Amino acid sequence: MAAMRDSRTTERTTGSLLLAERPREWRERLDLGRLARLRSELTRADCGAGLFYDPVNIRYATGTSNMQVYALHNPCRYVFVPVEGPVVLFEFKGCGHLSGNCVAVNEVRDAVSWYFSVSGPRTGDNARLWAAEILDLVTAHGGGNRRIAIDRVDPHGLDLLREAECTVVDGREVAERARRIKTPEEVDALRDAVAVCQTGIARMMEATQPGMTENAIWSILHETNIRMGGEWIETRLFSSGPRTNPWYQEASNRRVEAGDMVSLDSDLVGPMGYSADISRSWIVDGKPPSGEQKTLYGLAFEQVMRNQELFRPGTTFDEIAGKAYALPGSFSEYQIPAVAHGVGLVNEYPIVLHASRHREAGHNGMVEAGMVFCIESYAGRPGGTEGVKLEQQILVTEDGIELLSDLPFETALL
């Protein structure tokens, strides 16, 4: 049953702004468990090795983290993962000491940077140095298999590997398939991320007063996340009053007013790099909720509650698309296309679309124990004055679902 919150009271218990540190033995199980899953998917794809540049995939493979946001747009570090043999982390020069004690890393080398902003006219020369080192590793540890899964590679490097008779396959698919089932330690990490996120949202609710800017309220989630050991937030989806409709408007300097609806989608990357993607909406103190606000909230609440119950082990995505509760009438135009999406280190595979989009853009698959999903809803109508965003994070177990997010809903709006 969903927890309810009496929105007439502002006093809430958020707990300590610290999380107990996980022991080293737990961290080693986390890192080695993920590496084993990645190697299993490389084998399934008939690859001798994988090469990963996405910092989220590097973290999954090795447990290491370094300049994560910078590395999202600068290919400055990468990791070579053979099916059998040593994992070689190529680290940003001068940072080798950061990863020396990681149990999933066997060797640390300086990365060869050959993206244009650092290499300029020497990009081609540096790419050849990079390719020679990668090809040596493929020859030494690929077991004669020259199929390599790569999640990102610029054209120079791709051409050089193909010239050397390597077959390059989609490493992002390999990594996403590995990441879709969570190990027990990953579930622990996700619980920590949700605890941080829910503490931050509760603090936002407590602080919200007429006259505050959206940015000022939104900053509380960031501050809480950083203070409690989290890392970054992927979007800025927080809005108030008329800016809640349509959805996907980012936090601004608009000052909230008494009786405004405020809505957020957290997209938070918390401790250990794990994500809490939770959405909540509430009313700014000073006026009772209107009938329209209650209608919006009730629709979003019903959609989340009904659809989360569909995610049982063995259920296909086709079945979920066919059974999912869709918002009625004009509300359907602004409905979130996804019934749900996977989540782990960040938003992940798979995504399950509503029937209106599933045939055209979706795909089939099966819900499995160990998957973690975020169940989505946005209720707002074209020409309406406000909208409500709600989202729950669930773990699929052998027996059904377990709520990871239990931040209470607003009784005054239901």
C-alpha positions in Angstrom: 0.0 0.0 0.0 1.3 3.5 -0.8 2.3 5.6 2.1 0.3 8.9 2.5 1.5 12.2 3.8 -0.8 14.8 5.4 0.3 17.9 3.4 -1.2 20.2 6.1 1.8 19.5 8.3 5.3 20.6 7.4 7.3 18.7 10.1 8.8 15.5 8.7 11.5 13.1 9.8 14.4 13.0 7.3 16.9 11.1 9.4 20.6 11.6 9.5 22.3 13.4 6.7 24.9 10.6 6.7 24.9 7.1 5.4 26.9 4.3 7.1 29.9 3.4 4.9 29.8 0.0 3.3 32.7 -2.3 4.3 35.5 -3.1 1.8 34.3 -6.8 1.5 30.9 -5.5 0.3 32.6 -3.2 -2.2 34.7 -6.1 -3.6 31.6 -8.2 -4.0 29.9 -5.3 -5.8 32.9 -4.8 -8.2 33.6 -8.5 -9.0 29.9 -9.3 -9.3 29.4 -6.7 -12.0 32.6 -7.6 -13.8 31.4 -11.3 -13.9 28.1 -10.2 -15.5 29.9 -8.1 -18.1 32.2 -10.9 -19.1 29.3 -13.2 -19.3 27.6 -10.9 -21.8 30.8 -10.5 -23.8 30.9 -14.3 -24.1 27.2 -14.3 -25.1 28.1 -11.8 -27.9 31.0 -14.0 -29.1 33.5 -11.3 -28.3 37.0 -11.8 -27.1 37.1 -8.5 -25.2 35.3 -5.2 -24.6 36.5 -1.6 -24.7 34.5 0.9 -22.8 34.6 4.7 -22.8 31.3 5.6 -21.2 32.2 6.5 -17.6 29.1 4.7 -16.4 30.3 1.5 -18.1 33.8 2.0 -16.8 32.4 2.1 -13.3 30.3 -1.0 -13.9 33.3 -2.9 -15.2 35.9 -1.7 -12.6 34.2 0.1 -9.7 36.4 3.2 -10.5 35.2 6.8 -10.7 37.1 9.8 -12.0 35.8 13.1 -13.4 32.6 11.3 -14.4 30.7 14.3 -15.9 33.9 15.6 -17.7 34.4 12.1 -19.1 30.9 12.0 -20.5 31.9 14.5 -23.2 35.7 14.0 -23.3 36.9 10.5 -24.1 39.8 10.8 -21.6 39.8 7.3 -20.0 38.8 3.8 -21.0 39.0 0.2 -20.0 39.9 -3.0 -21.8 38.0 -6.0 -20.5 38.9 -9.4 -22.0 36.7 -12.4 -21.4 39.7 -14.0 -19.9 42.8 -12.1 -18.8 43.8 -8.9 -17.1 41.4 -5.9 -16.9 43.5 -2.9 -18.0 42.2 0.6 -17.0 43.6 3.4 -19.1 43.4 6.4 -16.7 43.6 10.1 -17.3 47.3 10.9 -17.0 48.4 11.6 -13.4 45.4 9.7 -12.0 46.7 6.2 -11.8 47.0 6.3 -8.1 43.2 6.6 -7.8 42.6 3.1 -9.0 45.6 1.2 -7.7 43.7 -0.8 -5.1 40.5 -1.7 -7.1 39.9 -5.4 -7.0 38.4 -5.5 -10.5 41.5 -3.8 -12.1 44.6 -5.7 -12.8 46.7 -3.0 -14.5 46.5 0.8 -14.8 48.1 2.6 -17.7 48.0 6.2 -18.9 45.2 6.8 -21.5 46.2 7.9 -25.0 44.1 10.9 -25.7 43.3 11.5 -29.4 40.2 13.6 -29.4 40.6 16.9 -31.2 40.4 19.4 -28.4 43.6 17.9 -26.9 45.3 16.5 -30.0 44.5 19.1 -32.6 46.3 18.3 -35.9 48.0 15.3 -34.2 44.7 13.4 -33.7 45.6 10.9 -36.5 49.0 10.2 -35.0 47.7 9.7 -31.5 44.9 7.5 -32.7 47.5 5.2 -34.3 49.4 5.0 -31.0 46.1 4.2 -29.3 45.1 1.5 -31.8 48.5 -0.2 -31.6 48.2 -0.6 -27.8 44.6 -1.9 -28.1 45.6 -4.4 -30.8 48.5 -5.7 -28.7 46.0 -6.4 -25.9 43.5 -8.1 -28.3 46.3 -10.3 -29.7 47.6 -11.2 -26.2 44.3 -11.8 -24.4 41.6 -12.3 -27.0 42.3 -16.0 -27.4 42.4 -15.5 -31.1 39.0 -13.8 -31.1 39.2 -10.4 -32.8 35.6 -9.4 -32.2 35.6 -6.5 -29.8 32.6 -4.8 -28.2 33.1 -1.0 -28.0 30.5 1.4 -26.6 32.1 4.6 -28.2 34.8 5.2 -30.7 35.6 8.1 -33.0 36.0 7.5 -36.7 39.8 7.5 -36.7 40.0 4.6 -34.2 37.2 2.6 -35.7 38.9 2.7 -39.1 42.2 1.6 -37.7 40.7 -1.4 -35.8 38.9 -2.5 -38.9 42.0 -2.2 -41.0 43.7 -4.5 -38.5 40.9 -7.1 -39.2 39.1 -6.5 -35.9 35.3 -6.8 -36.0 33.7 -4.1 -33.9 30.3 -4.7 -32.4 28.0 -2.6 -30.2 29.5 -2.4 -26.7 26.6 -0.4 -25.4 24.2 -3.2 -26.0 26.6 -5.7 -24.3 26.9 -3.4 -21.2 23.2 -2.6 -21.0 22.3 -6.3 -21.1 24.8 -7.0 -18.3 23.4 -4.1 -16.2 19.7 -5.0 -16.5 19.9 -7.6 -13.7 21.1 -6.2 -10.4 23.4 -8.2 -8.0 22.5 -8.1 -4.3 25.1 -5.5 -3.7 23.7 -3.3 -6.4 20.3 -3.5 -4.8 22.0 -2.3 -1.5 23.5 0.6 -3.4 20.2 1.5 -5.0 18.6 1.5 -1.5 21.2 4.0 -0.4 20.6 6.2 -3.4 16.8 6.2 -2.8 17.4 7.0 0.9 19.5 10.1 -0.1 17.0 11.2 -2.7 14.0 10.9 -0.4 15.7 12.8 2.3 16.5 15.6 -0.2 12.9 15.7 -1.5 11.5 15.8 2.1 13.8 18.7 2.8 12.6 20.5 -0.3 9.0 20.0 0.8 9.8 21.3 4.3 11.5 24.4 2.9 9.0 25.4 0.2 7.5 28.7 1.0 5.8 31.4 -1.2 8.4 33.8 -2.6 11.2 31.2 -3.0 12.6 30.7 -6.4 12.4 27.3 -8.1 16.2 27.3 -8.3 16.5 27.9 -4.5 14.2 24.9 -3.8 15.9 22.7 -6.3 19.3 23.4 -4.9 18.3 21.6 -1.7 18.2 18.3 -3.5 21.7 18.9 -4.8 23.1 19.9 -1.4 21.6 16.9 0.3 22.9 14.6 -2.4 26.5 15.9 -2.1 26.4 16.1 1.7 25.3 12.4 1.9 28.0 11.2 -0.5 26.1 11.4 -3.8 27.5 12.6 -7.1 25.4 14.6 -9.6 21.9 15.1 -10.9 21.3 14.4 -14.6 18.5 16.9 -15.3 16.9 20.0 -13.8 13.3 18.9 -14.0 11.6 21.0 -11.3 8.9 23.6 -12.0 6.0 25.4 -10.4 2.5 26.7 -11.1 2.0 27.3 -14.8 5.5 26.0 -15.6 4.4 22.5 -14.6 2.3 22.3 -17.9 3.6 21.0 -20.3 6.2 18.9 -18.6 10.0 18.9 -19.1 10.5 22.5 -18.1 13.7 23.0 -16.0 14.1 24.9 -12.8 14.2 28.7 -13.2 14.2 31.9 -11.1 10.4 32.0 -11.0 9.1 32.7 -7.5 6.6 30.1 -6.3 3.2 31.4 -5.1 0.8 30.2 -2.4 -1.3 27.3 -3.8 1.0 26.5 -6.7 1.6 23.0 -7.7 5.3 22.1 -7.7 6.6 19.0 -9.5 10.0 17.4 -9.8 11.7 14.4 -11.4 14.9 13.7 -9.4 17.2 11.9 -11.9 19.7 11.8 -9.0 23.0 9.9 -9.1 23.7 9.2 -5.5 26.4 7.3 -3.5 28.5 4.7 -5.4 27.1 6.2 -8.6 23.6 4.6 -8.3 20.5 6.3 -9.4 17.2 7.3 -7.6 14.7 8.4 -10.2 11.7 9.5 -8.2 9.0 12.1 -9.0 6.8 13.9 -6.5 4.4 16.9 -6.6 3.0 19.0 -3.8 1.2 22.3 -3.0 2.9 25.5 -1.8 1.5 26.4 1.6 -1.0 29.2 1.8 -4.1 28.0 -0.1 -6.0 24.8 -0.1 -5.7 22.6 -3.2 -8.2 23.2 -6.0 -10.5 20.6 -7.6 -8.3 20.6 -10.7 -5.2 20.0 -8.7 -6.8 17.0 -7.0 -8.0 15.6 -10.3 -4.5 15.8 -11.8 -2.9 14.3 -8.7 -5.5 11.5 -8.5 -4.9 10.5 -12.2 -1.1 10.4 -11.8 -1.4 8.4 -8.6 -3.8 5.9 -10.1 -1.6 5.4 -13.1 1.5 4.7 -11.1 -0.3 2.4 -8.6 -2.0 0.3 -11.3 0.9 0.0 -13.6 3.6 -1.0 -11.0 1.5 -4.1 -10.3 2.1 -5.3 -13.9 5.8 -5.8 -13.4 5.9 -9.5 -12.3 8.6 -12.0 -13.3 7.8 -13.7 -16.6 5.5 -10.9 -17.8 6.4 -9.7 -21.4 6.7 -6.1 -22.4 4.0 -6.7 -25.0 1.7 -7.9 -22.2 2.4 -4.8 -20.1 1.9 -2.4 -23.0 -1.5 -4.1 -23.7 -2.6 -3.9 -20.0 -1.1 -0.6 -18.8 -3.5 2.0 -17.6 -3.4 5.0 -20.0 -4.7 8.4 -19.0 -8.1 9.2 -20.3 -9.3 11.8 -22.9 -7.2 14.9 -23.4 -4.7 13.9 -20.7 -3.4 11.2 -23.1 -1.7 13.9 -25.3 0.8 14.8 -22.6 1.1 11.3 -21.2 4.7 10.1 -20.6 5.3 7.7 -23.5 7.0 5.1 -21.2 5.1 3.0 -18.7 8.5 2.4 -17.1 12.2 2.3 -17.7 15.1 0.4 -16.1 17.4 2.1 -13.7 20.7 1.3 -12.0 23.8 3.4 -12.3 21.6 5.7 -14.4 18.5 5.2 -16.5 19.0 1.9 -18.2 17.6 -0.7 -20.5 14.8 -1.7 -20.9 12.1 0.8 -21.6 8.5 -0.3 -21.8 6.2 1.9 -23.8 2.4 2.5 -23.7 0.3 0.7 -26.3 0.0 4.0 -28.3 3.7 3.9 -28.9 4.7 0.3 -28.4 3.9 -1.1 -31.8 5.7 1.8 -33.6 8.7 2.3 -31.4 8.8 -0.3 -28.6 10.2 -3.8 -28.4 9.4 -7.0 -26.6 11.2 -8.6 -23.7 10.5 -10.1 -20.4 10.5 -8.9 -16.8 13.0 -10.8 -14.7 13.7 -10.9 -11.0 16.6 -8.6 -10.2 15.4 -5.8 -12.6 14.7 -2.4 -11.2 12.1 -0.2 -12.9 10.8 3.4 -12.5 7.1 3.6 -13.1 6.2 6.9 -14.7 3.2 9.3 -14.8 2.6 12.9 -15.8 -1.0 14.2 -15.7 -1.7 17.5 -17.4 -4.0 18.5 -20.3 -3.3 20.7 -23.3 -4.3 24.2 -22.4 -4.3 23.3 -18.7 -2.7 25.5 -16.0 -0.7 22.9 -14.1 0.5 19.3 -14.2 1.5 16.6 -11.8 4.6 14.3 -12.0 4.7 11.1 -10.0 7.2 8.2 -10.2 8.0 5.1 -8.1 11.1 3.0 -8.1 10.5 -0.8 -7.7 12.6 -3.9 -7.5 11.3 -7.1 -9.2 11.6 -10.1 -6.9 10.8 -13.8 -7.5 7.5 -13.1 -5.7 6.5 -9.9 -7.3 7.6 -6.3 -6.6 9.2 -4.5 -3.7 8.9 -0.7 -3.4 12.3 0.9 -3.2 10.8 4.4 -3.0 8.4 4.9 0.0 8.2 8.6 0.3 4.6 9.3 1.2 2.1 10.7 -1.2 -0.1 13.8 -0.5 -3.4 12.8 1.3 -4.8 16.3 0.8 -4.6 15.8 -3.0 -6.3 12.4 -3.1 
